[in-house]
Amino acid sequence: MKTFVCVMRQEGVGCDYTIACGEKFLIFEAETIEAAQQAIIKTFGKEYFSGKADPSYYIGTLRTWKLFEVSSQVNMLAKLMLCAEEYKQAQRVEKKRKDEAAGRAKYEELKKRFG
């Protein structure tokens, strides 16, 4: 089985372009791209063309309805979590450096003041 992504976009920018209103992404599997096309038409075409479509899928007029075959996939969650941990570690190191610098400055100030 191959993985396919169907992307449907309505005319305009939807309710708010920052959160992808008016866009629908469907991920599914099929043997061939032709089989994927038929599955889309069978599943969503009837709803769309009959006017009985779920409004959350097809608000307004569709501007694009594209099908992509996925040639490779990478699970980014583990990599993203590693990057997040590296970022947090860098923040901890920077905070420690700043705290030490502030402590040293305070020490120098008190040393000058009280000898």
C-alpha positions in Angstrom: 0.0 0.0 0.0 1.1 3.5 -0.8 0.3 6.6 1.3 -1.6 9.5 -0.3 -2.5 13.0 0.9 -5.6 14.7 -0.5 -5.6 18.5 -0.1 -8.8 20.5 -0.5 -8.9 24.3 -0.3 -11.8 26.6 -0.6 -11.8 29.9 -2.5 -10.4 32.8 -0.5 -8.6 32.5 2.8 -11.3 31.1 5.0 -12.3 32.5 8.3 -8.7 33.2 9.4 -5.6 32.5 7.2 -3.5 31.8 10.3 -5.4 28.6 11.3 -6.1 27.1 7.9 -9.8 27.5 7.8 -11.1 26.3 4.5 -8.4 23.7 4.2 -8.8 20.0 4.6 -6.0 17.4 4.5 -6.8 13.7 4.3 -4.2 11.0 4.6 -5.0 7.5 3.4 -3.6 4.4 1.7 -4.3 2.8 -1.7 -2.5 0.5 -4.1 -2.2 3.0 -6.9 -2.8 6.7 -7.5 -5.7 5.7 -9.7 -7.2 3.7 -6.9 -6.7 6.7 -4.6 -8.5 9.0 -7.1 -11.4 6.6 -7.2 -11.5 6.4 -3.4 -11.7 10.2 -3.2 -14.4 10.5 -5.7 -16.4 7.6 -4.1 -16.0 9.0 -0.6 -16.1 12.7 -1.0 -17.3 13.4 -4.5 -20.9 12.2 -3.8 -21.1 14.4 -0.7 -19.7 17.4 -2.5 -21.6 17.3 -5.7 -24.9 16.3 -4.0 -24.8 19.4 -1.8 -25.0 17.2 1.3 -21.4 17.7 2.2 -20.3 18.2 5.8 -19.8 22.0 6.0 -16.5 21.6 7.9 -15.1 19.9 4.7 -16.5 22.0 2.0 -17.3 25.5 3.2 -17.7 27.6 0.1 -16.5 26.7 -3.4 -13.4 24.5 -3.7 -10.5 26.3 -5.3 -8.2 23.3 -5.4 -8.5 19.6 -4.7 -5.1 17.9 -5.2 -3.8 14.4 -4.6 -0.2 13.8 -3.6 1.6 10.4 -3.4 4.0 10.3 -0.5 7.4 9.1 -1.6 9.0 9.1 1.8 8.0 9.9 5.4 9.9 11.0 8.4 8.5 11.0 11.9 9.5 14.4 13.1 8.1 14.1 16.6 11.2 12.5 18.1 13.5 15.0 16.4 11.4 17.9 17.5 11.4 16.7 21.1 15.2 16.3 20.9 15.5 19.9 19.6 13.2 21.1 22.3 15.3 19.4 25.0 18.5 20.9 23.5 16.9 24.3 23.5 15.8 23.9 27.1 19.3 22.8 28.1 20.8 25.8 26.4 18.3 28.0 28.3 19.4 26.4 31.6 23.1 26.9 30.8 22.4 30.6 29.8 20.4 31.2 33.0 23.2 29.6 35.1 25.8 31.8 33.4 23.7 34.9 34.0 23.1 34.0 37.6 26.8 33.4 38.2 27.7 36.7 36.5 25.1 38.5 38.7 26.4 36.7 41.8 30.0 37.6 40.9 29.0 41.2 40.3 27.2 41.3 43.7 30.2 39.7 45.3 32.6 42.3 43.8 30.2 45.1 44.9 30.1 43.8 48.5 33.9 43.2 48.5 34.5 46.9 47.5 32.0 48.1 50.0 33.1 46.1 53.0 36.6 45.2 52.0 
